[in-house]
Amino acid sequence: MRYIKVSALFLFSVFLLGCDNEIPPERMKSGEDLYNYYCKDCHMRKGPGAYMEHYAGSKPMKPYKILLLIKYDFKKGQHSMPTFKQLSDKQADALAEYIIELQKAKIESR
């Protein structure tokens, strides 16, 4: 009888672990998923974030500059952005492409 209880508890635990639908960041592939995980807290839904909002009229960034910001340090005055060296090249490219799409959408909405 004890074997059945332990087995049932084990199976229930495995079932609960399988219910987690969140993708771990290292397996994320879409630029939108990566943006929501790594960038959205500071840059908000549309991109510039609280510190960059006053630059709203500035030109869109070039793709290579976005990649540099993702992979290497950025510091300007008191504000800095963390690096995301843990992202693969494919993930960094997907994230940069998504940011470019955000920039295009912002320009078209003006």
PDB file as gemmi writes it, atoms N, CA and C in Angstrom:
CRYST1    1.000    1.000    1.000  90.00  90.00  90.00 P 1                      
ATOM      1  N   MET A   1       0.815  -1.192   0.000  1.00  0.00           N  
ATOM      2  CA  MET A   1       0.000   0.000   0.000  1.00  0.00           C  
ATOM      3  C   MET A   1       0.868   1.270   0.000  1.00  0.00           C  
ATOM      4  N   ARG A   2       1.945   1.209   0.781  1.00  0.00           N  
ATOM      5  CA  ARG A   2       2.837   2.360   0.846  1.00  0.00           C  
ATOM      6  C   ARG A   2       3.465   2.621  -0.528  1.00  0.00           C  
ATOM      7  N   TYR A   3       3.804   1.581  -1.259  1.00  0.00           N  
ATOM      8  CA  TYR A   3       4.389   1.697  -2.600  1.00  0.00           C  
ATOM      9  C   TYR A   3       3.440   2.452  -3.523  1.00  0.00           C  
ATOM     10  N   ILE A   4       2.159   2.187  -3.436  1.00  0.00           N  
ATOM     11  CA  ILE A   4       1.164   2.844  -4.284  1.00  0.00           C  
ATOM     12  C   ILE A   4       1.093   4.333  -3.948  1.00  0.00           C  
ATOM     13  N   LYS A   5       1.122   4.689  -2.674  1.00  0.00           N  
ATOM     14  CA  LYS A   5       1.067   6.096  -2.265  1.00  0.00           C  
ATOM     15  C   LYS A   5       2.295   6.860  -2.746  1.00  0.00           C  
ATOM     16  N   VAL A   6       3.457   6.256  -2.577  1.00  0.00           N  
ATOM     17  CA  VAL A   6       4.702   6.903  -3.015  1.00  0.00           C  
ATOM     18  C   VAL A   6       4.704   7.056  -4.532  1.00  0.00           C  
ATOM     19  N   SER A   7       4.278   6.035  -5.244  1.00  0.00           N  
ATOM     20  CA  SER A   7       4.218   6.092  -6.709  1.00  0.00           C  
ATOM     21  C   SER A   7       3.236   7.166  -7.165  1.00  0.00           C  
ATOM     22  N   ALA A   8       2.084   7.238  -6.526  1.00  0.00           N  
ATOM     23  CA  ALA A   8       1.086   8.244  -6.888  1.00  0.00           C  
ATOM     24  C   ALA A   8       1.628   9.651  -6.633  1.00  0.00           C  
ATOM     25  N   LEU A   9       2.297   9.849  -5.523  1.00  0.00           N  
ATOM     26  CA  LEU A   9       2.888  11.147  -5.203  1.00  0.00           C  
ATOM     27  C   LEU A   9       3.957  11.526  -6.229  1.00  0.00           C  
ATOM     28  N   PHE A  10       4.779  10.564  -6.610  1.00  0.00           N  
ATOM     29  CA  PHE A  10       5.815  10.805  -7.612  1.00  0.00           C  
ATOM     30  C   PHE A  10       5.189  11.193  -8.954  1.00  0.00           C  
ATOM     31  N   LEU A  11       4.199  10.452  -9.404  1.00  0.00           N  
ATOM     32  CA  LEU A  11       3.541  10.748 -10.681  1.00  0.00           C  
ATOM     33  C   LEU A  11       2.855  12.113 -10.654  1.00  0.00           C  
ATOM     34  N   PHE A  12       2.247  12.455  -9.541  1.00  0.00           N  
ATOM     35  CA  PHE A  12       1.607  13.758  -9.407  1.00  0.00           C  
ATOM     36  C   PHE A  12       2.650  14.873  -9.493  1.00  0.00           C  
ATOM     37  N   SER A  13       3.804  14.681  -8.863  1.00  0.00           N  
ATOM     38  CA  SER A  13       4.890  15.669  -8.915  1.00  0.00           C  
ATOM     39  C   SER A  13       5.391  15.856 -10.337  1.00  0.00           C  
ATOM     40  N   VAL A  14       5.573  14.766 -11.059  1.00  0.00           N  
ATOM     41  CA  VAL A  14       6.022  14.834 -12.453  1.00  0.00           C  
ATOM     42  C   VAL A  14       4.985  15.573 -13.289  1.00  0.00           C  
ATOM     43  N   PHE A  15       3.716  15.294 -13.054  1.00  0.00           N  
ATOM     44  CA  PHE A  15       2.643  15.972 -13.774  1.00  0.00           C  
ATOM     45  C   PHE A  15       2.702  17.477 -13.539  1.00  0.00           C  
ATOM     46  N   LEU A  16       2.882  17.901 -12.301  1.00  0.00           N  
ATOM     47  CA  LEU A  16       2.948  19.328 -11.986  1.00  0.00           C  
ATOM     48  C   LEU A  16       4.152  19.996 -12.637  1.00  0.00           C  
ATOM     49  N   LEU A  17       5.266  19.319 -12.675  1.00  0.00           N  
ATOM     50  CA  LEU A  17       6.457  19.882 -13.325  1.00  0.00           C  
ATOM     51  C   LEU A  17       6.227  20.070 -14.812  1.00  0.00           C  
ATOM     52  N   GLY A  18       5.475  19.190 -15.418  1.00  0.00           N  
ATOM     53  CA  GLY A  18       5.187  19.282 -16.845  1.00  0.00           C  
ATOM     54  C   GLY A  18       4.214  20.383 -17.195  1.00  0.00           C  
ATOM     55  N   CYS A  19       3.582  20.994 -16.216  1.00  0.00           N  
ATOM     56  CA  CYS A  19       2.590  22.039 -16.471  1.00  0.00           C  
ATOM     57  C   CYS A  19       3.214  23.404 -16.724  1.00  0.00           C  
ATOM     58  N   ASP A  20       4.487  23.561 -16.485  1.00  0.00           N  
ATOM     59  CA  ASP A  20       5.154  24.845 -16.678  1.00  0.00           C  
ATOM     60  C   ASP A  20       5.340  25.093 -18.171  1.00  0.00           C  
ATOM     61  N   ASN A  21       4.684  26.133 -18.706  1.00  0.00           N  
ATOM     62  CA  ASN A  21       4.748  26.433 -20.138  1.00  0.00           C  
ATOM     63  C   ASN A  21       5.820  27.451 -20.489  1.00  0.00           C  
ATOM     64  N   GLU A  22       6.500  28.004 -19.503  1.00  0.00           N  
ATOM     65  CA  GLU A  22       7.490  29.032 -19.782  1.00  0.00           C  
ATOM     66  C   GLU A  22       8.745  28.417 -20.387  1.00  0.00           C  
ATOM     67  N   ILE A  23       9.204  29.033 -21.463  1.00  0.00           N  
ATOM     68  CA  ILE A  23      10.407  28.570 -22.152  1.00  0.00           C  
ATOM     69  C   ILE A  23      11.612  29.164 -21.432  1.00  0.00           C  
ATOM     70  N   PRO A  24      12.616  28.353 -21.107  1.00  0.00           N  
ATOM     71  CA  PRO A  24      13.816  28.934 -20.493  1.00  0.00           C  
ATOM     72  C   PRO A  24      14.510  29.876 -21.489  1.00  0.00           C  
ATOM     73  N   PRO A  25      15.108  30.972 -21.017  1.00  0.00           N  
ATOM     74  CA  PRO A  25      15.668  31.977 -21.923  1.00  0.00           C  
ATOM     75  C   PRO A  25      16.686  31.432 -22.919  1.00  0.00           C  
ATOM     76  N   GLU A  26      17.461  30.440 -22.522  1.00  0.00           N  
ATOM     77  CA  GLU A  26      18.474  29.923 -23.454  1.00  0.00           C  
ATOM     78  C   GLU A  26      17.853  29.178 -24.632  1.00  0.00           C  
ATOM     79  N   ARG A  27      16.571  28.821 -24.542  1.00  0.00           N  
ATOM     80  CA  ARG A  27      15.894  28.130 -25.642  1.00  0.00           C  
ATOM     81  C   ARG A  27      14.974  29.049 -26.439  1.00  0.00           C  
ATOM     82  N   MET A  28      14.866  30.307 -26.029  1.00  0.00           N  
ATOM     83  CA  MET A  28      14.006  31.253 -26.745  1.00  0.00           C  
ATOM     84  C   MET A  28      14.596  31.546 -28.113  1.00  0.00           C  
ATOM     85  N   LYS A  29      13.730  31.622 -29.116  1.00  0.00           N  
ATOM     86  CA  LYS A  29      14.192  31.879 -30.479  1.00  0.00           C  
ATOM     87  C   LYS A  29      13.602  33.150 -31.071  1.00  0.00           C  
ATOM     88  N   SER A  30      12.376  33.491 -30.709  1.00  0.00           N  
ATOM     89  CA  SER A  30      11.750  34.651 -31.342  1.00  0.00           C  
ATOM     90  C   SER A  30      12.255  35.942 -30.707  1.00  0.00           C  
ATOM     91  N   GLY A  31      12.422  36.940 -31.552  1.00  0.00           N  
ATOM     92  CA  GLY A  31      12.862  38.238 -31.068  1.00  0.00           C  
ATOM     93  C   GLY A  31      11.903  38.831 -30.058  1.00  0.00           C  
ATOM     94  N   GLU A  32      10.611  38.606 -30.271  1.00  0.00           N  
ATOM     95  CA  GLU A  32       9.617  39.139 -29.342  1.00  0.00           C  
ATOM     96  C   GLU A  32       9.733  38.484 -27.965  1.00  0.00           C  
ATOM     97  N   ASP A  33       9.907  37.162 -27.931  1.00  0.00           N  
ATOM     98  CA  ASP A  33      10.082  36.476 -26.645  1.00  0.00           C  
ATOM     99  C   ASP A  33      11.333  36.972 -25.926  1.00  0.00           C  
ATOM    100  N   LEU A  34      12.416  37.116 -26.675  1.00  0.00           N  
ATOM    101  CA  LEU A  34      13.668  37.595 -26.087  1.00  0.00           C  
ATOM    102  C   LEU A  34      13.515  39.021 -25.564  1.00  0.00           C  
ATOM    103  N   TYR A  35      12.858  39.875 -26.349  1.00  0.00           N  
ATOM    104  CA  TYR A  35      12.628  41.259 -25.931  1.00  0.00           C  
ATOM    105  C   TYR A  35      11.805  41.295 -24.645  1.00  0.00           C  
ATOM    106  N   ASN A  36      10.734  40.506 -24.617  1.00  0.00           N  
ATOM    107  CA  ASN A  36       9.878  40.490 -23.427  1.00  0.00           C  
ATOM    108  C   ASN A  36      10.628  39.994 -22.198  1.00  0.00           C  
ATOM    109  N   TYR A  37      11.545  39.073 -22.376  1.00  0.00           N  
ATOM    110  CA  TYR A  37      12.294  38.518 -21.245  1.00  0.00           C  
ATOM    111  C   TYR A  37      13.418  39.452 -20.786  1.00  0.00           C  
ATOM    112  N   TYR A  38      14.208  39.963 -21.734  1.00  0.00           N  
ATOM    113  CA  TYR A  38      15.410  40.714 -21.376  1.00  0.00           C  
ATOM    114  C   TYR A  38      15.234  42.238 -21.372  1.00  0.00           C  
ATOM    115  N   CYS A  39      14.351  42.776 -22.183  1.00  0.00           N  
ATOM    116  CA  CYS A  39      14.348  44.217 -22.433  1.00  0.00           C  
ATOM    117  C   CYS A  39      13.129  44.973 -21.912  1.00  0.00           C  
ATOM    118  N   LYS A  40      11.997  44.316 -21.885  1.00  0.00           N  
ATOM    119  CA  LYS A  40      10.723  44.997 -21.652  1.00  0.00           C  
ATOM    120  C   LYS A  40      10.644  45.716 -20.307  1.00  0.00           C  
ATOM    121  N   ASP A  41      11.271  45.178 -19.279  1.00  0.00           N  
ATOM    122  CA  ASP A  41      11.186  45.823 -17.965  1.00  0.00           C  
ATOM    123  C   ASP A  41      11.727  47.249 -17.990  1.00  0.00           C  
ATOM    124  N   CYS A  42      12.799  47.480 -18.715  1.00  0.00           N  
ATOM    125  CA  CYS A  42      13.383  48.828 -18.783  1.00  0.00           C  
ATOM    126  C   CYS A  42      12.875  49.622 -19.985  1.00  0.00           C  
ATOM    127  N   HIS A  43      12.760  48.963 -21.126  1.00  0.00           N  
ATOM    128  CA  HIS A  43      12.435  49.669 -22.367  1.00  0.00           C  
ATOM    129  C   HIS A  43      10.946  49.703 -22.677  1.00  0.00           C  
ATOM    130  N   MET A  44      10.170  49.105 -21.845  1.00  0.00           N  
ATOM    131  CA  MET A  44       8.719  49.069 -21.994  1.00  0.00           C  
ATOM    132  C   MET A  44       8.319  48.375 -23.302  1.00  0.00           C  
ATOM    133  N   ARG A  45       7.052  48.443 -23.605  1.00  0.00           N  
ATOM    134  CA  ARG A  45       6.530  47.658 -24.728  1.00  0.00           C  
ATOM    135  C   ARG A  45       7.031  48.148 -26.088  1.00  0.00           C  
ATOM    136  N   LYS A  46       7.237  49.453 -26.235  1.00  0.00           N  
ATOM    137  CA  LYS A  46       7.551  49.984 -27.560  1.00  0.00           C  
ATOM    138  C   LYS A  46       9.012  50.340 -27.783  1.00  0.00           C  
ATOM    139  N   GLY A  47       9.854  50.235 -26.778  1.00  0.00           N  
ATOM    140  CA  GLY A  47      11.266  50.387 -27.050  1.00  0.00           C  
ATOM    141  C   GLY A  47      12.107  51.373 -26.290  1.00  0.00           C  
ATOM    142  N   PRO A  48      11.794  52.673 -26.284  1.00  0.00           N  
ATOM    143  CA  PRO A  48      12.778  53.596 -25.729  1.00  0.00           C  
ATOM    144  C   PRO A  48      12.952  53.516 -24.219  1.00  0.00           C  
ATOM    145  N   GLY A  49      11.908  53.268 -23.490  1.00  0.00           N  
ATOM    146  CA  GLY A  49      12.022  53.219 -22.036  1.00  0.00           C  
ATOM    147  C   GLY A  49      12.021  54.605 -21.434  1.00  0.00           C  
ATOM    148  N   ALA A  50      11.974  54.668 -20.133  1.00  0.00           N  
ATOM    149  CA  ALA A  50      11.844  55.941 -19.423  1.00  0.00           C  
ATOM    150  C   ALA A  50      13.033  56.869 -19.658  1.00  0.00           C  
ATOM    151  N   TYR A  51      14.245  56.328 -19.717  1.00  0.00           N  
ATOM    152  CA  TYR A  51      15.435  57.165 -19.863  1.00  0.00           C  
ATOM    153  C   TYR A  51      15.639  57.669 -21.283  1.00  0.00           C  
ATOM    154  N   MET A  52      15.081  56.988 -22.258  1.00  0.00           N  
ATOM    155  CA  MET A  52      15.304  57.350 -23.658  1.00  0.00           C  
ATOM    156  C   MET A  52      14.085  58.018 -24.294  1.00  0.00           C  
ATOM    157  N   GLU A  53      13.014  58.186 -23.552  1.00  0.00           N  
ATOM    158  CA  GLU A  53      11.776  58.722 -24.112  1.00  0.00           C  
ATOM    159  C   GLU A  53      11.978  60.099 -24.734  1.00  0.00           C  
ATOM    160  N   HIS A  54      12.861  60.917 -24.148  1.00  0.00           N  
ATOM    161  CA  HIS A  54      13.092  62.262 -24.679  1.00  0.00           C  
ATOM    162  C   HIS A  54      13.856  62.240 -26.006  1.00  0.00           C  
ATOM    163  N   TYR A  55      14.355  61.075 -26.420  1.00  0.00           N  
ATOM    164  CA  TYR A  55      15.010  60.943 -27.720  1.00  0.00           C  
ATOM    165  C   TYR A  55      14.043  60.391 -28.767  1.00  0.00           C  
ATOM    166  N   ALA A  56      12.759  60.517 -28.515  1.00  0.00           N  
ATOM    167  CA  ALA A  56      11.746  59.888 -29.370  1.00  0.00           C  
ATOM    168  C   ALA A  56      11.841  60.336 -30.826  1.00  0.00           C  
ATOM    169  N   GLY A  57      12.307  61.541 -31.079  1.00  0.00           N  
ATOM    170  CA  GLY A  57      12.396  62.019 -32.448  1.00  0.00           C  
ATOM    171  C   GLY A  57      13.685  61.632 -33.147  1.00  0.00           C  
ATOM    172  N   SER A  58      14.559  60.942 -32.470  1.00  0.00           N  
ATOM    173  CA  SER A  58      15.844  60.583 -33.064  1.00  0.00           C  
ATOM    174  C   SER A  58      15.675  59.515 -34.136  1.00  0.00           C  
ATOM    175  N   LYS A  59      16.689  59.398 -34.964  1.00  0.00           N  
ATOM    176  CA  LYS A  59      16.662  58.424 -36.062  1.00  0.00           C  
ATOM    177  C   LYS A  59      16.747  57.000 -35.514  1.00  0.00           C  
ATOM    178  N   PRO A  60      16.172  56.057 -36.256  1.00  0.00           N  
ATOM    179  CA  PRO A  60      16.285  54.649 -35.838  1.00  0.00           C  
ATOM    180  C   PRO A  60      17.748  54.205 -35.840  1.00  0.00           C  
ATOM    181  N   MET A  61      18.062  53.308 -34.952  1.00  0.00           N  
ATOM    182  CA  MET A  61      19.430  52.795 -34.880  1.00  0.00           C  
ATOM    183  C   MET A  61      19.683  51.799 -35.998  1.00  0.00           C  
ATOM    184  N   LYS A  62      20.899  51.764 -36.442  1.00  0.00           N  
ATOM    185  CA  LYS A  62      21.318  50.784 -37.450  1.00  0.00           C  
ATOM    186  C   LYS A  62      21.400  49.403 -36.798  1.00  0.00           C  
ATOM    187  N   PRO A  63      21.126  48.337 -37.569  1.00  0.00           N  
ATOM    188  CA  PRO A  63      21.157  46.980 -37.005  1.00  0.00           C  
ATOM    189  C   PRO A  63      22.478  46.626 -36.318  1.00  0.00           C  
ATOM    190  N   TYR A  64      23.612  47.031 -36.897  1.00  0.00           N  
ATOM    191  CA  TYR A  64      24.891  46.664 -36.283  1.00  0.00           C  
ATOM    192  C   TYR A  64      25.074  47.357 -34.933  1.00  0.00           C  
ATOM    193  N   LYS A  65      24.530  48.569 -34.776  1.00  0.00           N  
ATOM    194  CA  LYS A  65      24.634  49.262 -33.490  1.00  0.00           C  
ATOM    195  C   LYS A  65      23.769  48.578 -32.433  1.00  0.00           C  
ATOM    196  N   ILE A  66      22.618  48.095 -32.858  1.00  0.00           N  
ATOM    197  CA  ILE A  66      21.755  47.366 -31.923  1.00  0.00           C  
ATOM    198  C   ILE A  66      22.468  46.110 -31.443  1.00  0.00           C  
ATOM    199  N   LEU A  67      23.112  45.393 -32.367  1.00  0.00           N  
ATOM    200  CA  LEU A  67      23.855  44.186 -31.986  1.00  0.00           C  
ATOM    201  C   LEU A  67      24.985  44.512 -31.017  1.00  0.00           C  
ATOM    202  N   LEU A  68      25.678  45.618 -31.249  1.00  0.00           N  
ATOM    203  CA  LEU A  68      26.750  46.028 -30.335  1.00  0.00           C  
ATOM    204  C   LEU A  68      26.200  46.321 -28.940  1.00  0.00           C  
ATOM    205  N   LEU A  69      25.043  46.970 -28.875  1.00  0.00           N  
ATOM    206  CA  LEU A  69      24.438  47.264 -27.575  1.00  0.00           C  
ATOM    207  C   LEU A  69      23.998  45.995 -26.861  1.00  0.00           C  
ATOM    208  N   ILE A  70      23.531  45.020 -27.615  1.00  0.00           N  
ATOM    209  CA  ILE A  70      23.078  43.765 -27.011  1.00  0.00           C  
ATOM    210  C   ILE A  70      24.257  42.986 -26.434  1.00  0.00           C  
ATOM    211  N   LYS A  71      25.345  42.911 -27.170  1.00  0.00           N  
ATOM    212  CA  LYS A  71      26.463  42.047 -26.792  1.00  0.00           C  
ATOM    213  C   LYS A  71      27.545  42.721 -25.945  1.00  0.00           C  
ATOM    214  N   TYR A  72      27.618  44.071 -25.976  1.00  0.00           N  
ATOM    215  CA  TYR A  72      28.699  44.766 -25.278  1.00  0.00           C  
ATOM    216  C   TYR A  72      28.150  45.860 -24.381  1.00  0.00           C  
ATOM    217  N   ASP A  73      28.994  46.426 -23.552  1.00  0.00           N  
ATOM    218  CA  ASP A  73      28.575  47.436 -22.578  1.00  0.00           C  
ATOM    219  C   ASP A  73      28.048  48.701 -23.226  1.00  0.00           C  
ATOM    220  N   PHE A  74      27.089  49.313 -22.547  1.00  0.00           N  
ATOM    221  CA  PHE A  74      26.612  50.644 -22.904  1.00  0.00           C  
ATOM    222  C   PHE A  74      26.491  51.443 -21.621  1.00  0.00           C  
ATOM    223  N   LYS A  75      27.188  52.558 -21.563  1.00  0.00           N  
ATOM    224  CA  LYS A  75      27.095  53.449 -20.410  1.00  0.00           C  
ATOM    225  C   LYS A  75      27.015  54.879 -20.919  1.00  0.00           C  
ATOM    226  N   LYS A  76      26.056  55.613 -20.378  1.00  0.00           N  
ATOM    227  CA  LYS A  76      25.947  57.027 -20.716  1.00  0.00           C  
ATOM    228  C   LYS A  76      25.540  57.753 -19.445  1.00  0.00           C  
ATOM    229  N   GLY A  77      26.469  58.486 -18.878  1.00  0.00           N  
ATOM    230  CA  GLY A  77      26.184  59.168 -17.625  1.00  0.00           C  
ATOM    231  C   GLY A  77      25.882  58.164 -16.522  1.00  0.00           C  
ATOM    232  N   GLN A  78      24.774  58.366 -15.848  1.00  0.00           N  
ATOM    233  CA  GLN A  78      24.378  57.467 -14.765  1.00  0.00           C  
ATOM    234  C   GLN A  78      23.715  56.197 -15.289  1.00  0.00           C  
ATOM    235  N   HIS A  79      23.289  56.230 -16.519  1.00  0.00           N  
ATOM    236  CA  HIS A  79      22.508  55.122 -17.063  1.00  0.00           C  
ATOM    237  C   HIS A  79      23.400  54.124 -17.790  1.00  0.00           C  
ATOM    238  N   SER A  80      23.134  52.882 -17.553  1.00  0.00           N  
ATOM    239  CA  SER A  80      23.873  51.849 -18.273  1.00  0.00           C  
ATOM    240  C   SER A  80      22.914  50.719 -18.612  1.00  0.00           C  
ATOM    241  N   MET A  81      23.304  49.942 -19.584  1.00  0.00           N  
ATOM    242  CA  MET A  81      22.503  48.807 -19.997  1.00  0.00           C  
ATOM    243  C   MET A  81      23.345  47.559 -19.796  1.00  0.00           C  
ATOM    244  N   PRO A  82      22.769  46.518 -19.228  1.00  0.00           N  
ATOM    245  CA  PRO A  82      23.554  45.292 -19.053  1.00  0.00           C  
ATOM    246  C   PRO A  82      23.870  44.650 -20.397  1.00  0.00           C  
ATOM    247  N   THR A  83      24.901  43.852 -20.405  1.00  0.00           N  
ATOM    248  CA  THR A  83      25.231  43.108 -21.619  1.00  0.00           C  
ATOM    249  C   THR A  83      24.484  41.785 -21.603  1.00  0.00           C  
ATOM    250  N   PHE A  84      24.311  41.243 -22.775  1.00  0.00           N  
ATOM    251  CA  PHE A  84      23.625  39.962 -22.910  1.00  0.00           C  
ATOM    252  C   PHE A  84      24.513  39.010 -23.699  1.00  0.00           C  
ATOM    253  N   LYS A  85      25.727  38.825 -23.194  1.00  0.00           N  
ATOM    254  CA  LYS A  85      26.706  37.965 -23.858  1.00  0.00           C  
ATOM    255  C   LYS A  85      26.259  36.516 -23.902  1.00  0.00           C  
ATOM    256  N   GLN A  86      25.321  36.148 -23.027  1.00  0.00           N  
ATOM    257  CA  GLN A  86      24.849  34.770 -22.988  1.00  0.00           C  
ATOM    258  C   GLN A  86      23.977  34.425 -24.194  1.00  0.00           C  
ATOM    259  N   LEU A  87      23.513  35.433 -24.930  1.00  0.00           N  
ATOM    260  CA  LEU A  87      22.691  35.160 -26.106  1.00  0.00           C  
ATOM    261  C   LEU A  87      23.553  34.609 -27.233  1.00  0.00           C  
ATOM    262  N   SER A  88      23.025  33.644 -27.936  1.00  0.00           N  
ATOM    263  CA  SER A  88      23.724  33.134 -29.118  1.00  0.00           C  
ATOM    264  C   SER A  88      23.646  34.197 -30.209  1.00  0.00           C  
ATOM    265  N   ASP A  89      24.442  34.028 -31.252  1.00  0.00           N  
ATOM    266  CA  ASP A  89      24.391  34.978 -32.367  1.00  0.00           C  
ATOM    267  C   ASP A  89      23.000  34.997 -33.000  1.00  0.00           C  
ATOM    268  N   LYS A  90      22.374  33.835 -33.125  1.00  0.00           N  
ATOM    269  CA  LYS A  90      21.026  33.768 -33.706  1.00  0.00           C  
ATOM    270  C   LYS A  90      20.015  34.495 -32.828  1.00  0.00           C  
ATOM    271  N   GLN A  91      20.138  34.329 -31.518  1.00  0.00           N  
ATOM    272  CA  GLN A  91      19.231  35.026 -30.610  1.00  0.00           C  
ATOM    273  C   GLN A  91      19.442  36.539 -30.685  1.00  0.00           C  
ATOM    274  N   ALA A  92      20.699  36.972 -30.705  1.00  0.00           N  
ATOM    275  CA  ALA A  92      20.997  38.407 -30.790  1.00  0.00           C  
ATOM    276  C   ALA A  92      20.462  38.983 -32.094  1.00  0.00           C  
ATOM    277  N   ASP A  93      20.620  38.248 -33.197  1.00  0.00           N  
ATOM    278  CA  ASP A  93      20.076  38.691 -34.486  1.00  0.00           C  
ATOM    279  C   ASP A  93      18.555  38.807 -34.426  1.00  0.00           C  
ATOM    280  N   ALA A  94      17.898  37.805 -33.847  1.00  0.00           N  
ATOM    281  CA  ALA A  94      16.430  37.825 -33.746  1.00  0.00           C  
ATOM    282  C   ALA A  94      15.966  39.000 -32.894  1.00  0.00           C  
ATOM    283  N   LEU A  95      16.669  39.253 -31.810  1.00  0.00           N  
ATOM    284  CA  LEU A  95      16.323  40.372 -30.934  1.00  0.00           C  
ATOM    285  C   LEU A  95      16.521  41.700 -31.659  1.00  0.00           C  
ATOM    286  N   ALA A  96      17.635  41.849 -32.367  1.00  0.00           N  
ATOM    287  CA  ALA A  96      17.900  43.079 -33.122  1.00  0.00           C  
ATOM    288  C   ALA A  96      16.835  43.294 -34.195  1.00  0.00           C  
ATOM    289  N   GLU A  97      16.454  42.239 -34.893  1.00  0.00           N  
ATOM    290  CA  GLU A  97      15.418  42.356 -35.926  1.00  0.00           C  
ATOM    291  C   GLU A  97      14.087  42.795 -35.316  1.00  0.00           C  
ATOM    292  N   TYR A  98      13.767  42.272 -34.154  1.00  0.00           N  
ATOM    293  CA  TYR A  98      12.522  42.666 -33.491  1.00  0.00           C  
ATOM    294  C   TYR A  98      12.574  44.143 -33.086  1.00  0.00           C  
ATOM    295  N   ILE A  99      13.710  44.593 -32.588  1.00  0.00           N  
ATOM    296  CA  ILE A  99      13.860  45.999 -32.202  1.00  0.00           C  
ATOM    297  C   ILE A  99      13.720  46.897 -33.427  1.00  0.00           C  
ATOM    298  N   ILE A 100      14.260  46.469 -34.553  1.00  0.00           N  
ATOM    299  CA  ILE A 100      14.116  47.232 -35.799  1.00  0.00           C  
ATOM    300  C   ILE A 100      12.638  47.336 -36.179  1.00  0.00           C  
ATOM    301  N   GLU A 101      11.899  46.238 -36.019  1.00  0.00           N  
ATOM    302  CA  GLU A 101      10.457  46.271 -36.298  1.00  0.00           C  
ATOM    303  C   GLU A 101       9.742  47.248 -35.367  1.00  0.00           C  
ATOM    304  N   LEU A 102      10.140  47.286 -34.097  1.00  0.00           N  
ATOM    305  CA  LEU A 102       9.555  48.254 -33.163  1.00  0.00           C  
ATOM    306  C   LEU A 102       9.839  49.684 -33.619  1.00  0.00           C  
ATOM    307  N   GLN A 103      11.072  49.925 -34.087  1.00  0.00           N  
ATOM    308  CA  GLN A 103      11.432  51.259 -34.565  1.00  0.00           C  
ATOM    309  C   GLN A 103      10.591  51.640 -35.774  1.00  0.00           C  
ATOM    310  N   LYS A 104      10.427  50.710 -36.715  1.00  0.00           N  
ATOM    311  CA  LYS A 104       9.625  50.986 -37.915  1.00  0.00           C  
ATOM    312  C   LYS A 104       8.182  51.296 -37.541  1.00  0.00           C  
ATOM    313  N   ALA A 105       7.621  50.530 -36.629  1.00  0.00           N  
ATOM    314  CA  ALA A 105       6.236  50.752 -36.202  1.00  0.00           C  
ATOM    315  C   ALA A 105       6.084  52.121 -35.544  1.00  0.00           C  
ATOM    316  N   LYS A 106       7.094  52.517 -34.787  1.00  0.00           N  
ATOM    317  CA  LYS A 106       7.038  53.819 -34.115  1.00  0.00           C  
ATOM    318  C   LYS A 106       7.082  54.955 -35.136  1.00  0.00           C  
ATOM    319  N   ILE A 107       7.924  54.820 -36.166  1.00  0.00           N  
ATOM    320  CA  ILE A 107       8.033  55.845 -37.207  1.00  0.00           C  
ATOM    321  C   ILE A 107       6.724  55.944 -37.985  1.00  0.00           C  
ATOM    322  N   GLU A 108       6.141  54.794 -38.315  1.00  0.00           N  
ATOM    323  CA  GLU A 108       4.896  54.786 -39.086  1.00  0.00           C  
ATOM    324  C   GLU A 108       3.725  55.360 -38.297  1.00  0.00           C  
ATOM    325  N   SER A 109       3.801  55.316 -36.981  1.00  0.00           N  
ATOM    326  CA  SER A 109       2.693  55.817 -36.166  1.00  0.00           C  
ATOM    327  C   SER A 109       2.763  57.328 -35.930  1.00  0.00           C  
ATOM    328  N   ARG A 110       3.829  57.967 -36.360  1.00  0.00           N  
ATOM    329  CA  ARG A 110       3.968  59.428 -36.158  1.00  0.00           C  
ATOM    330  C   ARG A 110       3.051  60.188 -37.063  1.00  0.00           C  
TER     331      ARG A 110                                                      
END                                                                             
